[in-house]
Amino acid sequence: MKIRGYDKENEEIKLAMTPMIDIVFQLLVFFIMTYKVTTMEGDYNIRMPAAAAEPTLTEETLEDFLEVRLKADPETRFLQTIEVNYGADRQVWNRSAFPVRPAAGEDLTAAQMQENRDSRKVFASLNQFVINIVGSGSSDPGSGSKIEAEIDADPALRYEDTVYSIEAISGYKDDQKRIVKLIEKIKFRDTTNQ
């Protein structure tokens, strides 16, 4: 049945572009207005080693230089020793942490778990050592930001222990839960050529 006045061949299809453009702009404005810029958690100012060789340290640059060496147990990959050298006189701080590891198929006892928690106190001790260095000439511990730290981490070391050491030398929270910065310039020693 043919409908009168309807000519299929002469019909022109029109798209209404104005409403589509209005919706696109409304969505754009909505997303721009609701976007919240957030800061990264645990944002550390860490300078990774450059491809070129670095200049050698002189007596003047050693005055404000902290070297942290992290050694791992070759079998378990857990932190075994922390050695710290500071300044031209090479003030040394050294601690060993030997966490207890369970044998295959066994669980840790309560005493062994406590011993593992106590082995983490080595990082609090490292933090106190850095506070003594940074705060030695001033009552404000955050004023020593000119000191630069270099971490020489054993390639076999677990990532968790490296992060604990970064936290220990970069700062702490005081009694009012405010962050006190100690050393902001932290870099890693390039161990690829060794």
N, C-alpha and C positions, 0 to 999 in steps of 0.2 A: 504494500500500500504506500502510495506516494503522498508525502505531506506537501500541501500547497504552500508556496512562498519559500520553500527551503531548497536552496541550490547548493549541493555538496561541492561542486567544482569551484564556485566563487567564494566559498567561505574562507576567511583569513583568520589564522590563529594568532592571538595576541597574548604576550606574557606581560603581566603587570610587574614591572621592575621596581617601582617605587616602594611597595610594601616589603619586598625582599631586601632592598638596601636599608630601609628603616630597621628591620630586624637585625641585620648584620651589625649596624652601628650600635644598636641597643645592647647586643651581646658584647661587643667590643668594650663599650663603656662599663658594662657590668663587671667584666673580668679585670679591667684596669682598676676599678674602684675597690674590688674585693681582694686584690693581690696584696699579700703581706710579706714584706722582706724580712727574712729571719737570718740571724747570724749563725755561723757554724759552731757546733758544740766542740769543745776541746781544740779550738783553733790555735795551733802552735806556730810560732814564727820559726820555721825550720828551713835552713838553707841546705839543699842537697849539694853534694860535691859536683863541681864543674868538670867538664871533660879535660880541660887544660890543667897542667900541674900548678899547684899553689906555691907561692913564694915561701921560703923557709922562715921559721920563726926567729926573731932576734930578741935580745934582752928586753927591749922596749915593748915588743908585742907580747912577750911572755908574762909581763906584769899583770895583764888582764886576760889571762887565758886559763881555762879549766879543762883538763883532759880527763875524760871518764872512760875507762876500759872495762868492758863487760865480758867475762869469760864464761863459756858454757861447759857443762859436763858433756863429754863426747858421746856418752851412751844414752843419756836421758834428755839432752838438750835443755835442761833446766839450768838456771843461773848458779854458778859455782863461786865466782869471785868478782868483786868490784874493786878496781884500783883507781884512785883519783890523784892526779898531779895538778898542782896549782902554782902559778907564778914562776919567776926566775929562780927562786930558791927551791923550787920543786917540793913544796909542802905536800906530803903524801898522806893519804887516808886509804886504808885497805881493810876490807871486811870480806869474810867468806860466809856463804849461806849454803847449807847442805840440806835441802828439803828431803823428807823421807818419801820414797816411792814404793807403792805396793808391788809385790811379786805377781807374776801372771796368775790370774784367777783368784786373787785375794783382795780383801778390802782393808782399808786403813783402820787401825784402832783409834779410839778417842784420843789417846795420848799422842799418837803419831799425827793426827789432824791438828792438835794444838801445837805440836812442834813445827808443822808446816806454816801455821799462822804466825808463830814467833819468828820464823825465818824471813817473813815479809817485813819485819821490823827493821831490817837492814836498810830499807828505803827511807824510813823515818830518820834513821841515823845519818844517812847521806843528806837528807834535807836539812838536818840540824848543822851538819858540816858546812853546807853551802850558805846557810843563814849566818854562821860565824864569819865566813869569808866576806860575804856581801855587806853585812852590817858592821864590820869591824871598825870602820872609820866614821860611821854615822849611826844615829839612833833610828833612822828610817831604813828598814831592810830593803825597800824598793828602790833606793837611790843607786844601787850598784849595777844598773842595767848596762854599763859599758863593758862589763865582763862578758867574754865570749866563751862558749862551751863547745867542745868537740867530743862526740860520742864515738868510741871505737868498739862497736858491738861485734861479737863473734858471729859469723854468718850462720852458725848452727843454732844460735840462741832463739828461744821462743819469743814471739812478738810481744807477748804480755809483759815480759821482764823489761824489754826495751821501753815500753810505754811507762811502766812504773818508774824507771830511772829518769825519763823526761819529766814526769810529774814532780819528782823529787827535786830536780835542779831548776825547774822553771818557776815554782812558786808554791804557795799553800793558802789555806783559808784560816783567817784569824778567829778569835773568839766570837766576833760579831758576824761571822760567815762572809766576811769580805775577802776578796782575792788579793793577796799580796804577791806581787811579781818579784822574782829574784833575778834570774838570768833569762833574757829574752832572745839573745842571739845564740841559737843552737844549730850545729851542723853535724853531719855524720862523716866519719873518715871513709874515704874510698878504699875498700878492701878488694876490689876486683883485680888489681895489678899485683897483689901480694902472693 
